[in-house]
Amino acid sequence: MDKHETRPGQARKRGLSTACVHAGNPVDPSTGALVTPVFQSSTFAFKDPQHVVDVISGKREGNVYTRHGNPTVRAVEAKVSDLEGAADSLAFSSGMAAISTVLLALVRSGENVVAMESLYGGTFELFRDVFPRMGISVTLADGTDAEAVERAFRPETRVLYLESPANPTMRVVDIRRLSELARARGVLTIVDSTFATPVNQHPLALGADVVVHSGTKYLAGHSDVVAGTVSASAELTDAVRGFRKILGGVMDPHAAWLLLRGLKTLSVRVERQNRSAMELATFLKGHFAVEHVHYPGLADHPDHKIAEAQMSGFGGMLSFEVKGGFNGASGFASSLRVAALAPSLGGVETLVTLPVTTSHYWLSPAERAKAGISDALVRVSVGLEDVEDLIQDFEAALAGIV
Ligand code: PLP
C-alpha cells in the first residue's frame, strides 16, 4: 500500500492537498528517493523475446517503449486520477493532443458531436476544420441553455463536449444537468475543466464521463511545460490509450516530471489565485473605464448560481471589456508593468491577452460574435503576485486609456 493512502477503516478520506503532494509518487523503496525520477528512456530492455510478448500482451507488468507508456508518465497519470476521482488517466504532449485523441477514440465517421458555442479557439478549429473532413459532424449549441443542447442532439450524436468555465467568456454550464440529458440518450459527456482545476471542480462527480485538461496551465502551473490529460473510467481510458499509442501524442518523461512537481503545489496556488481573482474582479467592476467584468464569483455573473453549486472556488481566470474597443484594450495591455502580455494561463505570473489577437484569432468576426468575444475583451490569468501590486498595475494601465 502507498504509505500515504488512507488506512483501511480510517473514517476521513485524505484531503486534496495531501493528494497533490503524495498521490502517485510514493517514496521509491529501493533507493529512498523522495522525488520520482525522470525515466528519460525511450525504450526498455528484456530478458528474452517471450518476456517482450508477455509485457506487450498485458500478461506481465512492465515497460516496452515510451510512446506506449513510461514510469514517470504513469506516476503523473496516477496523481491526476486521484485528484479527479477517476479510475484512470492518460497524459499527452499537449491539451490539444488530449482533446483530439479522446474524441478520435470515441467518435467515428458518420457520427456527431454536440459542442457548446463558447470554446477555446483551438478546440473550435478542430471541430470546424478537421472533423468535417473526417465525416464527423459537429453541432454547436448554447451550453448555458439545456433545452438548446437537447434540441441539438441527433440519433447519431456520440459525444457532448463542454468547457466550463469557458475560455475566454467565463460562462459556466450546468455539468450535472447536461450530463444527465446526454446519458439518457447514450451520449458521452466530455468536460474541459482546465479553467477550474480539480481544486475547484470535479466533473466526473457531477456525472460527466471524461474530464480533459490542458496540463500546460494550472496543473503544471509554472509556464514551463506543454501537457494534456484525459481522466475517465478504465473502459474509456483503455480505448483512448490504444489511440494515443497509434496517434503518438504521448507526454515526454521530462514534461511528466515537471507536471508532477507542479501538481504538488496545485491546491495552494489555486486557493490564492481564487482569492486574488475575486479581489481584482471586484476592483475592475468599480472602475469607470471598464464596461463588463466576467467572473463567475461576482453575484451578477449570469451563471453565478450554478458556479456556486458546482464549484468549490471560482478560479483564477477572469475577462473584461474596456471602454474604447480594440484600441482601448490594446492600450491597456501595452501599458501593464507587472502583468505580462502573453498567451496561455494558469502560471505563477499574471498574464493578459486580447483573445481576438491570440486564442481566437483564427475565428471569423461572426464566429467570435457568436461565441461572445468582442474586440474590447481582455482575458486575465491571475498569478501569485501580491494582489495590491496587480490592482495598482491595472489601475495605472486603465488610467492611460481614458
Ligand atoms: N483547453 C483550454 C480551455 C485552453 O485554454 C487551451 C489552451 O489555451 C487548451 C485546451 C489547449 O491546450 P494546449 O495549449 O496545452 O494544447
Boltz pocket constraint, residues with backbone or C-beta under 6 A from the ligand:
constraints:
  - pocket:
      binder: B
      contacts: [[A, 94], [A, 95], [A, 96], [A, 97], [A, 120], [A, 122], [A, 163], [A, 165], [A, 167], [A, 192], [A, 194], [A, 195], [A, 213], [A, 214], [A, 215], [A, 216], [A, 226], [A, 227], [A, 228], [A, 344], [A, 359]]
      max_distance: 6.0
